[in-house]
């Protein structure tokens, strides 16, 4: 073979296809109606979304994490910050979040599952997310979550896993504004059309609130990080639950 000549290889039919992706899409925006700018509010010296990403990166089953925000100028600082964390950032429709997911998913044709996450959950549990992903694949469901039926996990630990085909059907067919805004209701409202799966814990912690919608929620999250993070940056949900009870004598 002469120097500089490009060598061409025929494709080996025995060669394995690239592994399928568990694609996590973290939806985020600055224009929250109840607590504007919360995703960039400081929590122990870092924006809240950065704290959540830190926890999500401990997942063993998420193969790719994408932040899906909007093209609205108000989300420019959010997009720049996430890019600075070496995250993939997709920008799409502000109000049609289902379309935002569909368009983000289209960039990853190898995705075998979409993990829907929201950026108001800075206490996300990576081990629980992995459990929901594993259950989804084991059962062959179109949609799996830990919120179907009777809730048993704290508000703020929600995880949903969706087959790309089911998400595409929802994006094509949903007309209800609520279903466009909240992404998955078109699917779980139609058990006759989609295979649904759920994950629950034996002892319910549904009375606990760890999501951030109001100033008192933010105060609680900051308290958790101040108490637990310096001792163990990888603090788990059991530590949060214990602190929730010990702090006030009752769940917040």
N, C-alpha and C positions, 0 to 999 in steps of 0.2 A: 504494500500500500504506500503510495507516494506521500512525502511530507505535505501537510496542509490540506490533504484531501479529506472531505467530510465523509465519515463512515455512516452508512444507513443500516438500520436494523429492522427486520420484519418483526411484527408483533407476535409474541409467543402466546398462543391461545390458552396455555396452561398458567399464564401469569395471573396472579390474584388481582381482583379489582380493589381499588382503594377502600379502606374501611369506611363504613357508614358513620355519619356524625350525629352526636347528640348536640343539637344547636340550642343554646340558651339565649333567649332574647329578653333583655332587661329594658322595659319601657320606662322612660323618664321624661319629665318636662319641668320647666321652671314655673309655668303658669297654673299651678294648682289653685283651685278656687277656694279651698279652705285654709291652706297655709302656703301662700306663694313663696317660691324660692327654697322650699324645704330641702330639696335634694342636694343643694349646695350649702346648707346651713352647717356650721362647724359642730363636730362631735369629737371631743378630745383632740382638737387641733387639726382635724381633717374634715373635708366636706362629707356629709352623711353618705352620699353615694359611694365615696371612696372606701368608707368603712364597710359598706355592704359588699363591694367588689372584693375586698380583702377576704371576706368570709366565703364568698362564692368561689373564689379561686382554690379553695381547699376541697371542693367537690372532686371526687374521683371519676365521676361518670359524665360530667360536662366536658365535651371536647372543644367547643368553641363558644365563647361568650361575646355577644354583640350588644351594644347599647343602642336602642332605637329611640331617637328623639325626633323633634319636628324641625321643619325648615323655618319656623318662625324665628326672627332675630333674637327674641328673648332667650332662645336656647343656644345661642352662640357660645356663651361662657361655659355652659354645661358640656357642649360638644368638644370644645378646646381642652377642658380639664380631662375628659375621658380619653381623648387622643393622647394626652400627656401621660396617662397610665398605660399606654401601649395597648389600648382596647380598640377593636373595630367599632366604628360608629356609623350607623345608618340614619339618615334624616329623611323623613317623609311627612305625610299628612298630620296636621296638628290634632284635628278632631276625629278623623276616621282612623282609629288605632288599628282596627282589623286590617285595613288596607296597608297600613304601615308594616304590620307583621308580614302580610303576604308579599310585599315588595322586598322586605329584608330577606325573607326565606328564599326568594327567587335567586338571590346571589349565591346560595349554597345548595346546589342541586344534589349533593351527596348526603344531605341531611336525612336521617331516618326518623328523627323525632325532634319536635320543637318544645323546649321547656320555657313556659311563660313565667316571667318574674316581673315584679313591680318595684320601683325604686323608693317606695315608702316603707320598706321592710329591712332596716339596717341590722336586725338581729336574726337574719336568715340562717337556717340550719343546714349546712352542706350535707351532713349525713342523712337528714330527712329527705332532702332533694334527691340524693342518690337512691334512697329506698323507693321513692315514687317512680324514678326513671326505671329502676330494675323491675318493679312490679308491672310497669307499662309494657316492657318488652316481654316479660314472662307470660303475660296474659294475652298479648296480641290485641289489646284494646285500641280503639280509635282515640280515646280520651281518658286520662287517668289523673286524679287529683286527691288531695287529702282534705277536701272540703265538701265532697259529695255527700248528700244525705245529712246525717247528724254530725255537726262539727265536733271534733275531739282534740284538735290542736289549737294553740293560742292564735288569735288574730295577729297576723304578721309573719306567720310561718307557712303561708299558702304556697303551694307548688302545683303547677299544672303541666302535663305532658300531652302533646297532641301529635297525631300522625300528620305529616305534611299534606296528604290527600284530603283529610278531614278539614284542615285549615283552609285549603284552597276551595273546597266546596262551600264552606261558611262565607269566605270572602266573596264568592260569586253570587251567593243566594241571599244573604242576610240583607234585609231592608229596614229592620227596626233600628232606630238610632242607638238604643241601649245596647243592642248586639254589636253594632259597629264600634261603639266606644269601649266596650268591655271584652271584646275579642272572642271569648269562648261560649257565651250563653247560647248562641245559635246551635252549638253542638250538644251541650248537656241538657238543653231543653227538649231535645228530640231523641230520647232513648230508643225509639222505634227505628231510627235511621242510623244511629251510631252505637258502637259497642263502648260502654262506659265501665270504668274501673275505679275503685276507691281504695285508699289506705287510711286506716284508723288506728288509734292507740287504745289500749284496754282501759286506761284510767283517763278520763277527760280532763283537759286543761282549757276547755273552750271559754271559760270565764276570764282568762288572761288576755290582756290587750297589749301587743307589742308592735303594732303598726303605728305610723306617724301621720295623723291627720290634723291634730290640734296642738296648741302650745304645751298642754300638759303631757301629751304623748312624747313630744321632743324632750321635755324635762326628764321623763322617766328614762328614755334611751340614754341621755347624757349621764344620768345617775348610774345606770348599768355599766357603761363604759368606764366611768371614773372609778367605780368600785372593783370591777372584774378584770379589765384589760391590763392594768399594770402587773397584776399577779399572774395572768395567763392570757395572752392575746388570742388564744384559741378557745376561750371559754365556751361551754356548750349550753344547750337549752335547759338542762337540769340545774345548772348554776344560776341561770336567769330566773327560773321558776322559784328556786329557793330564795333568791334575793327579792323577788316580787312579793312573797308572803312575809318574809322577815322584815321588810322595810315598813309595811303598813299594817301588818297583822291580818291582811286579807288581800286577795288579788286586786290589782288596780282597776 
